[in-house]
């Protein structure tokens, strides 16, 4: 994985935490599963 991509993905967690959302809430708002949020935040989503 390119290094800069990991940095961009890790920003999702920082933004989510600034908005005081838990992963379940973000997933519901985005219409995706919590597992997808976990994967994106961890840099595992392709």
N, C-alpha and C positions, 0 to 999 in steps of 0.2 A: 504494500500500500504506500502511495506517495506520502511523504511526511506532512506536507501542508494539508492534505485532505483530513488527516487525523486531527489536526489543530482545528479545522473548521467544524468537524463533527463534535469535538469536545465543547465547543461553544454552546451547543444545544443545552447541555446540562447547566451551564452557567446562566443562560437566559431563563431556563425553566425555574431554577432556584431563585433568581431575582424576582420572578413573578409569583413566588411562593406556591408553586404547583408541585404536586407529587407526580410520579410517572403515570399512575392510573388516570389522573385528571388530564394530563397532557394528551394521553392516548385517546381519551374520550373526545376531547375537543378537536383533535386531528382526524378522528375517525379511523384510527389504527389500533393495533393491539399493544398492550403494555410490553410484550416481548419485543415488538419492533422498536419501541422507544429504547429499551435496554440495549438492543443490538446497535442502534444508531449512536447512542451515547458512548458505547464501548468501541466504536469503530468497526463493528463486525458486519454492518449492512453494506451491500455492494452496490 
